[in-house]
Amino acid sequence: MNATLKFDCGADGVAVIDGASVPNRVHNDDVETDCTVAITLENLAALLTGELEPATGFMMGKFKVSGDMSVAMKLQRVV
């Protein structure tokens, strides 16, 4: 991915994928990232299990993306 991405679930916390470090790292530290996806924990679970399609979820306002949109687009191929 060669970038950093944060899933910001508000009061439920954050999950950061650091695809720029070697080896890649996943952690829960609330740090600045290239792209941030603001999403509820429930919608994140639906996204990861395939119940919520990324494009559909974005168009329906189930989550918001800020920062480098190309990072979020890369994620769509993986989810």
Steps between C-alpha positions, in 0.01 A plus 500: 500500500798729567282736708333534839127463558291557811153366575359751750210345688450798733455399863570137406859590404718481192673234295804612301651304212856613443576370154796737464717335765700181449368269622146639473334563833147521642443689826249702700703820554310809386762650268490708182455288188487550125131411496231478769173310474243620756269202554296339776626174645186327372555624143870411516408143595251488211765634262759242610257206480378600155147590611569863401656569161757785518355706212143454621591590858678815387213611276245433778702707748576201725856632528696810403850513355743785558856546382647311206204337324734282291596312820134418562466385139792257550322359803190425291695227317584330830167524685 
